[in-house]
């Protein structure tokens, strides 16, 4: 009889412990993404300054400026996601924006007057600092994602994760630029 009671208690307690573990790990992923989100907001705030400084010298790059402005708007609109799908969309938008910003920085090299402009130098330094902070935050986020994804993809935790609709989160991968 006592074995039946112990087994019944374990059948009730173990799923709860697994559920609590999954939720803690999901919350940790969301918390670490908020660290990235703060840095992305800083980058988004720098973009108008970069574009304004570059426009003074780069008359023939209006399409690039328009692309950057449109991608910035899209990235700002996808800020502060609450779930895996929202984070995936935000990361995709950021990747596109990063690509265009990299293209702009490469083009800056073709304009000696722009490269030596004090405003542009300061904005580039600020952007480099933000990019380094994003990189550090990305490492923490990816570690938390790996922990969560490993947990929810292994049986028996995968059963409970599926039951409570916890899906794998995407990694934040840096593009080679």
C-alpha positions in Angstrom: 0.0 0.0 0.0 2.7 2.6 0.8 4.3 1.8 -2.5 1.2 2.8 -4.3 1.0 6.1 -2.5 4.7 6.8 -3.3 4.1 5.9 -6.9 1.0 8.1 -7.1 2.9 11.1 -5.6 5.8 10.6 -7.9 3.4 10.5 -10.9 2.1 13.8 -9.8 5.4 15.5 -8.8 7.7 14.5 -11.6 5.6 16.1 -14.4 5.4 19.3 -12.4 9.1 19.4 -11.8 9.7 18.8 -15.5 7.2 21.5 -16.4 8.8 24.0 -14.0 12.2 23.2 -15.5 11.0 23.9 -19.0 9.3 27.1 -18.1 12.4 28.4 -16.2 14.5 27.7 -19.2 12.1 29.3 -21.6 12.0 32.4 -19.3 15.8 32.4 -19.3 15.8 32.5 -23.1 13.4 35.4 -23.1 15.4 37.2 -20.5 18.7 36.8 -22.4 17.0 37.9 -25.6 15.9 41.1 -23.8 19.6 41.8 -23.4 20.0 41.6 -27.2 16.9 43.7 -27.6 18.3 46.5 -25.6 21.4 46.6 -27.8 19.3 46.4 -31.0 17.3 49.5 -29.8 20.6 51.3 -29.4 21.7 50.3 -32.9 18.3 51.3 -34.3 18.7 54.7 -32.7 22.2 55.1 -34.3 21.0 54.4 -37.8 19.4 57.8 -38.6 22.7 59.4 -37.5 24.7 57.2 -39.8 22.4 57.8 -42.7 22.4 61.6 -42.1 26.2 61.7 -41.9 26.7 59.6 -45.0 24.0 61.4 -47.1 26.1 64.6 -47.0 28.8 62.9 -49.0 27.2 59.9 -50.8 24.8 61.4 -53.4 24.6 58.2 -55.5 23.5 55.9 -52.7 19.9 56.9 -52.3 18.7 53.3 -52.9 20.9 52.0 -50.2 19.7 54.7 -47.7 16.1 53.9 -48.6 16.7 50.2 -48.0 18.4 50.8 -44.7 15.5 53.1 -43.6 12.9 50.6 -44.6 14.7 47.7 -42.9 15.2 49.8 -39.8 11.4 50.4 -39.7 10.7 46.7 -40.1 13.3 45.8 -37.4 11.8 48.4 -35.0 8.3 47.0 -35.6 9.5 43.5 -34.7 11.1 44.5 -31.4 10.2 43.0 -28.1 9.0 39.6 -29.3 7.3 37.3 -26.8 7.7 33.8 -28.3 10.0 31.7 -30.6 8.2 32.8 -33.8 8.5 36.5 -32.9 12.1 36.1 -32.0 12.7 34.3 -35.3 11.1 37.2 -37.2 13.1 39.8 -35.3 16.3 37.9 -35.9 15.6 37.7 -39.6 14.9 41.4 -39.8 18.1 42.2 -37.9 20.1 40.0 -40.3 18.8 41.9 -43.3 19.5 45.2 -41.6 23.0 44.1 -40.6 23.7 43.2 -44.2 22.7 46.6 -45.5 24.6 48.4 -42.7 27.7 46.4 -43.6 27.2 47.4 -47.3 27.0 51.0 -46.2 30.2 50.8 -44.1 32.0 49.3 -47.1 30.8 52.1 -49.3 32.0 54.7 -46.8 35.5 53.5 -47.6 35.1 54.9 -51.1 34.6 58.4 -49.8 37.7 59.9 -48.2 35.9 63.0 -47.0 33.3 60.9 -45.3 35.8 58.6 -43.7 37.5 61.7 -42.1 34.2 63.4 -41.1 34.2 63.7 -37.3 30.5 62.9 -37.0 30.9 59.8 -39.1 33.9 58.7 -37.0 31.9 59.1 -33.8 28.9 57.3 -35.1 31.0 54.4 -36.4 32.7 54.0 -33.0 29.3 54.0 -31.3 28.1 51.4 -33.8 31.2 49.2 -33.2 30.6 49.4 -29.4 26.9 48.4 -29.9 27.9 45.5 -32.3 30.4 44.2 -29.7 27.6 44.3 -27.0 25.2 42.5 -29.4 27.9 39.9 -29.9 28.3 39.3 -26.2 24.5 39.2 -25.6 24.2 36.8 -28.5 26.5 34.3 -26.8 24.4 34.4 -23.6 21.2 34.0 -25.6 22.5 31.1 -27.7 23.7 29.3 -24.6 20.2 29.7 -23.1 18.6 28.5 -26.3 20.8 25.5 -26.5 19.8 24.6 -22.9 16.1 25.0 -23.6 16.2 23.2 -26.9 18.2 20.3 -25.5 15.7 20.0 -22.7 12.5 20.0 -24.7 13.8 17.7 -27.4 14.7 14.8 -25.0 12.1 12.3 -23.8 10.2 12.5 -21.4 10.5 16.3 -21.3 9.6 16.5 -24.9 6.1 15.1 -24.1 5.4 17.8 -21.5 6.9 20.5 -23.7 4.6 19.5 -26.5 1.7 19.4 -24.2 2.3 23.0 -22.9 3.3 24.3 -26.4 6.9 25.1 -25.8 8.7 25.1 -29.1 12.4 25.2 -29.9 13.8 28.8 -30.1 16.1 29.9 -33.0 19.7 30.6 -32.5 21.0 34.1 -33.2 23.7 33.4 -35.8 26.1 36.1 -36.9 26.7 36.5 -40.6 30.2 36.4 -42.0 30.8 40.0 -43.0 
